[in-house]
Amino acid sequence: MSVARPKILILGGGFGGIRLAQHLCRDKPAADVILVNREAYQTYTPSLYEVACGRHPRLVCFSIEEALVKTGVTFVQGTITGLNLRTQTVKLADGNSLPYDQLVIALGMISNDYHIPGVAEYAFPLKSTADAWSLRQHIESEYFDAQDESRSMMRRKLRFIIAGGGPTGVELAGGLAEFRRHLSWDLGIDPRLTSIEICEAGEEILGGKDQRLIKVIRRRLTKLGVVIKTKSPILKEEVAAVLIGDQREATETLIWTAGTKVPPLIEKLGGVTLNRSGRIVVDGYLRAQGFANVWVIGDLAATSDSGTAQIALHHGEYVADNLVRVLTNQPLRHYEPATPILVMPIGARYAIIRLGHFVIQGWLGMAIRYLADLRYLLSFLPLTEALNTWLVGHRPCALCRMQLANLLRLSRKRV
C-alpha cells in the first residue's frame, strides 16, 4: 500500500512564491507542490511605474506556467476566498478546496487608502499591471484633452500629484518627468504647463533614513522639475481637487503610493498573531508563530528586513531549503536577515545604487539596474525569451544588441 505524498501549498505567485517553488523543486522533494495565484502571470513590480510612463505592459507580466515548466510544480489559477489553519484547507472562489501538509503564505500587500475620503473612488493606485495601464491611459487622455483647453484648465489637467514620498513615489515622479517631455513634444504643448508634485505626510521623503542619499535624490528630482512637498498630508480627494493640509489644490490626477496593508484574508485569519502594521509574526524559521507547518515569506512576514523584492527572493530560497529539511528529517536552519541593495531609477538613463556605504549614481547606476533586471529574467524565463524581453525593454547600445543577438541565435540552434 502506497503512502500519500505530503502536499506543500504555496499561496501567491510573486517574487517569493515563484523563487521558493523553483528552488524547492531543484532538490526533487518527495512531496506534491502546488502554487496558487489569482492571475496567470507574475507582475514585475519594480517596473510598474515604467508601464504608467509609456512602456508596454508585456515588460512586467511573465507567465507563471512558463516559469514553473519542468519543475513538477502544479499551478492553480484561482482566487483564494478562505483559509482555515485548523483544518489545513484553502478554499477557492470556484468552490474547490485544497488541503495541505505544509503551507507557505506569500500573498504580499495591497494598497492602503487609510480611509481618507475620496481616495478609493478617485485616486490612481499603483500595485498591479491593470493599475499602471489605467494610469497611463488617464495621463495620455489628459494631454490629448488639454490641447483644446485654456491655459488655466491645461494647468489643472496637467498637474500630477503623487501621494507618498517612498521609493515608488520617487521612481514614478522621475518617470513622469520623462514621459511629460515626450507627450509635450508630440502634442506641441508647452512642457512648463505640466507640474509633478510629491506630497509626503512625513518630515522627509524615504522616511528620512539616509540624509546623504536623500540629498542626491532631491537634487535629481529638482533637476527634472519635480516639486517635493513634505509635511503635506492628503486629507481628501475630489473629482477635480485635492485637499492637502488646509489647502485645496486643483488637479484631476492623484496617484496613490502612500502606503500598503495586508489583504482582508490575512486580517481575518484566525490563529495567527499580527503586529501593529498587520504583518504576521513569525518565529526564527519564518513560520507563523504557534504553527510548525505554516511559513510566511515576503512583505507579509514581520521580519526586520521584509518589504522589498530582494528580500522576498531571499525568503523564498531560505524556506525552500528548510522545507527540504522538514521532508528529510534534518534540523532547520535559523533565519538570518539580509540587507537589500537599494536600486532606485529616477528618470531615463539615471539610477541611484546604494551598496553599503557606497553610492553609485547616473548612467552607471542605470546600467546596473538593467543588469539586475536581466539576471531576474534569466532566473524566471527560458534564455531566448528572457533575452528578447530584456532587449525590447531596455534597448541597450548597438554593440550590446549585436552581441546579445548572437547569443539568441546560438540558443535557438541548441533547442
Disulfide bonds with the S-S distance in Angstrom:
none
